[in-house]
Amino acid sequence: MNKLYIIKIGGNVLDDEKALASFLTDFASIQAPKILIHGGGKIATKIGDQLGIKSNYVDGRRITDAATRDVVTMVYGGLINKQITARLQALHCNAMGMTGADGNLLKATKRPVGKIDYGFVGDITAENVNSTLLYFLLKQNVVPVFAPLTHAAGEILNTNADTIASVLAVALSKHFDIRLIFCFEKAGVLKDVNDADSVIRNLNTELYQKLLKEGSFHDGILPKLENAFNAIRSGVKEVLIGEHSHLVANTGYETKGTLITA
Amino acid sequence: MNKLYIIKIGGNVLDDEKALASFLTDFASIQAPKILIHGGGKIATKIGDQLGIKSNYVDGRRITDAATRDVVTMVYGGLINKQITARLQALHCNAMGMTGADGNLLKATKRPVGKIDYGFVGDITAENVNSTLLYFLLKQNVVPVFAPLTHAAGEILNTNADTIASVLAVALSKHFDIRLIFCFEKAGVLKDVNDADSVIRNLNTELYQKLLKEGSFHDGILPKLENAFNAIRSGVKEVLIGEHSHLVANTGYETKGTLITA
């Protein structure tokens, strides 16, 4: 099977012009089918503030009310997504910006109201990815660039960018050998959270279970690792957790981050 | 050749929720390949005002400075485009929202600075349409929905929606028998501007030249007619100018608007 890179970048890269320019150049240079998923960044909060829209939190969890949803639709789906797309085009990368509504690529379920009403938030599964259309776009050498938005019942919904990346990887694992790359601010999963050089270079299920029992992981990395092993169990060949500035190395054989396999 | 409908709606429909809902239902019901191009609407001006961005005019012409360009990128490319896409999806129409940057569909030239510097405005020609990708999308039963934005040299540019519709029609006329439909507030081209019932039902080059010499057209309609006959001369089979609420009739044989042919 052909290799496919699915790469997620967070808001911290988007907020740092120098880091972003460097990341986009690296991303454009990857000579293989690839998909980019971007998060939000501080610009959405800034524009929301200027428009007088308050962030709502219940029990420390952010709520997406209708006004906030419209701001993220504008900022994630319009401003950030189209700026990235135009910049990648100038780097000879045939980027195509999209949300989950476009081409019904990511049909979501609006999160049911339980103890908390999260508002306009969409939950997705690999079964609800239009992988036929995505596969066809990749075959045309198009590079999909996803904003963290999905849809249900005629509405745009806010969806976590990490989740979108994982779900896309699982849905496309029938067609490609996938390396799913999560870019974040650290070089990888650290054995010692206070030692930036203690990156665990290779992690498989066996070692993960062992380190988990030993309590080696700090709380912040656990959801990322759970997410990664879920993807591996669902057919994704490799998950890499690493720093955004190490992208080129992390798409090759001599990776700098944490390479996770079955 | 197969028929393709290329349909442009203006901001007045977008600003009127009842008219928009009805238009989208009609558009979704068309059982043929189709493309939608939407204009802006007052919401961009409103959001620009709220963000403290002033509209700039020189000699009565609107200038797109960088801040205004970012607002239209957000509002046209994000909010309006994604809302329309999500609503069409709920109407079982496989809409895919896009700008000219996406998939390099509309590569523009930034308008050269002459007597006026229009700012971030893109001029386009049929030669710079990625018609291969558009053709493939249409073959996949995808319905492209264009925001009036193009790109050049890594930047998003503002481009007139009527121009985008015409240029797409010309570029795709090799592959399809095209009916290019401009929806506006009147039923069609009027013989007597004060009589709403005086729609010229059929207009060809001969009759157009005759009426032009007689001075029958008022100034407002002349640019639309010139645009229409330019498209006809460049290979577009039919151009229809009509009211947005007459869309279903205007996609059939018994048209209510002005049907323009060679």
HADDOCK unambig.tbl for C-alpha pairs under 7 A between the chains (distance, minus, plus):
assign (segid A and resid 50 and name CA) (segid B and resid 51 and name CA) 6.01 0.50 0.50
assign (segid A and resid 51 and name CA) (segid B and resid 50 and name CA) 6.01 0.50 0.50
assign (segid A and resid 51 and name CA) (segid B and resid 51 and name CA) 6.47 0.50 0.50
assign (segid A and resid 70 and name CA) (segid B and resid 79 and name CA) 6.55 0.50 0.50
assign (segid A and resid 73 and name CA) (segid B and resid 78 and name CA) 5.66 0.50 0.50
assign (segid A and resid 73 and name CA) (segid B and resid 79 and name CA) 5.46 0.50 0.50
assign (segid A and resid 74 and name CA) (segid B and resid 74 and name CA) 4.55 0.50 0.50
assign (segid A and resid 74 and name CA) (segid B and resid 75 and name CA) 5.78 0.50 0.50
assign (segid A and resid 74 and name CA) (segid B and resid 78 and name CA) 4.32 0.50 0.50
assign (segid A and resid 74 and name CA) (segid B and resid 79 and name CA) 4.68 0.50 0.50
assign (segid A and resid 75 and name CA) (segid B and resid 74 and name CA) 5.78 0.50 0.50
assign (segid A and resid 75 and name CA) (segid B and resid 78 and name CA) 6.95 0.50 0.50
assign (segid A and resid 77 and name CA) (segid B and resid 78 and name CA) 4.82 0.50 0.50
assign (segid A and resid 78 and name CA) (segid B and resid 73 and name CA) 5.66 0.50 0.50
assign (segid A and resid 78 and name CA) (segid B and resid 74 and name CA) 4.32 0.50 0.50
assign (segid A and resid 78 and name CA) (segid B and resid 75 and name CA) 6.94 0.50 0.50
assign (segid A and resid 78 and name CA) (segid B and resid 77 and name CA) 4.82 0.50 0.50
assign (segid A and resid 78 and name CA) (segid B and resid 78 and name CA) 3.53 0.50 0.50
assign (segid A and resid 78 and name CA) (segid B and resid 79 and name CA) 6.98 0.50 0.50
assign (segid A and resid 79 and name CA) (segid B and resid 70 and name CA) 6.56 0.50 0.50
assign (segid A and resid 79 and name CA) (segid B and resid 73 and name CA) 5.46 0.50 0.50
assign (segid A and resid 79 and name CA) (segid B and resid 74 and name CA) 4.68 0.50 0.50
assign (segid A and resid 79 and name CA) (segid B and resid 78 and name CA) 6.98 0.50 0.50
assign (segid A and resid 83 and name CA) (segid B and resid 155 and name CA) 6.94 0.50 0.50
assign (segid A and resid 83 and name CA) (segid B and resid 156 and name CA) 6.79 0.50 0.50
assign (segid A and resid 85 and name CA) (segid B and resid 101 and name CA) 6.45 0.50 0.50
assign (segid A and resid 85 and name CA) (segid B and resid 102 and name CA) 6.48 0.50 0.50
assign (segid A and resid 86 and name CA) (segid B and resid 101 and name CA) 5.45 0.50 0.50
assign (segid A and resid 86 and name CA) (segid B and resid 151 and name CA) 6.33 0.50 0.50
assign (segid A and resid 86 and name CA) (segid B and resid 154 and name CA) 4.59 0.50 0.50
assign (segid A and resid 86 and name CA) (segid B and resid 155 and name CA) 5.59 0.50 0.50
assign (segid A and resid 86 and name CA) (segid B and resid 156 and name CA) 6.27 0.50 0.50
assign (segid A and resid 87 and name CA) (segid B and resid 154 and name CA) 4.14 0.50 0.50
assign (segid A and resid 87 and name CA) (segid B and resid 155 and name CA) 6.74 0.50 0.50
assign (segid A and resid 89 and name CA) (segid B and resid 104 and name CA) 6.93 0.50 0.50
assign (segid A and resid 89 and name CA) (segid B and resid 154 and name CA) 6.42 0.50 0.50
assign (segid A and resid 90 and name CA) (segid B and resid 153 and name CA) 5.39 0.50 0.50
assign (segid A and resid 90 and name CA) (segid B and resid 154 and name CA) 4.75 0.50 0.50
assign (segid A and resid 94 and name CA) (segid B and resid 103 and name CA) 5.43 0.50 0.50
assign (segid A and resid 94 and name CA) (segid B and resid 104 and name CA) 6.51 0.50 0.50
assign (segid A and resid 95 and name CA) (segid B and resid 102 and name CA) 6.11 0.50 0.50
assign (segid A and resid 95 and name CA) (segid B and resid 103 and name CA) 5.58 0.50 0.50
assign (segid A and resid 96 and name CA) (segid B and resid 102 and name CA) 4.05 0.50 0.50
assign (segid A and resid 96 and name CA) (segid B and resid 103 and name CA) 4.68 0.50 0.50
assign (segid A and resid 97 and name CA) (segid B and resid 102 and name CA) 5.63 0.50 0.50
assign (segid A and resid 101 and name CA) (segid B and resid 85 and name CA) 6.45 0.50 0.50
assign (segid A and resid 101 and name CA) (segid B and resid 86 and name CA) 5.45 0.50 0.50
assign (segid A and resid 102 and name CA) (segid B and resid 85 and name CA) 6.47 0.50 0.50
assign (segid A and resid 102 and name CA) (segid B and resid 95 and name CA) 6.12 0.50 0.50
assign (segid A and resid 102 and name CA) (segid B and resid 96 and name CA) 4.06 0.50 0.50
assign (segid A and resid 102 and name CA) (segid B and resid 97 and name CA) 5.65 0.50 0.50
assign (segid A and resid 103 and name CA) (segid B and resid 94 and name CA) 5.44 0.50 0.50
assign (segid A and resid 103 and name CA) (segid B and resid 95 and name CA) 5.58 0.50 0.50
assign (segid A and resid 103 and name CA) (segid B and resid 96 and name CA) 4.67 0.50 0.50
assign (segid A and resid 103 and name CA) (segid B and resid 142 and name CA) 6.39 0.50 0.50
assign (segid A and resid 104 and name CA) (segid B and resid 89 and name CA) 6.92 0.50 0.50
assign (segid A and resid 104 and name CA) (segid B and resid 94 and name CA) 6.52 0.50 0.50
assign (segid A and resid 142 and name CA) (segid B and resid 103 and name CA) 6.37 0.50 0.50
assign (segid A and resid 151 and name CA) (segid B and resid 86 and name CA) 6.34 0.50 0.50
assign (segid A and resid 153 and name CA) (segid B and resid 90 and name CA) 5.39 0.50 0.50
assign (segid A and resid 154 and name CA) (segid B and resid 86 and name CA) 4.59 0.50 0.50
assign (segid A and resid 154 and name CA) (segid B and resid 87 and name CA) 4.13 0.50 0.50
assign (segid A and resid 154 and name CA) (segid B and resid 89 and name CA) 6.42 0.50 0.50
assign (segid A and resid 154 and name CA) (segid B and resid 90 and name CA) 4.76 0.50 0.50
assign (segid A and resid 155 and name CA) (segid B and resid 83 and name CA) 6.95 0.50 0.50
assign (segid A and resid 155 and name CA) (segid B and resid 86 and name CA) 5.60 0.50 0.50
assign (segid A and resid 155 and name CA) (segid B and resid 87 and name CA) 6.73 0.50 0.50
assign (segid A and resid 156 and name CA) (segid B and resid 83 and name CA) 6.79 0.50 0.50
assign (segid A and resid 156 and name CA) (segid B and resid 86 and name CA) 6.27 0.50 0.50
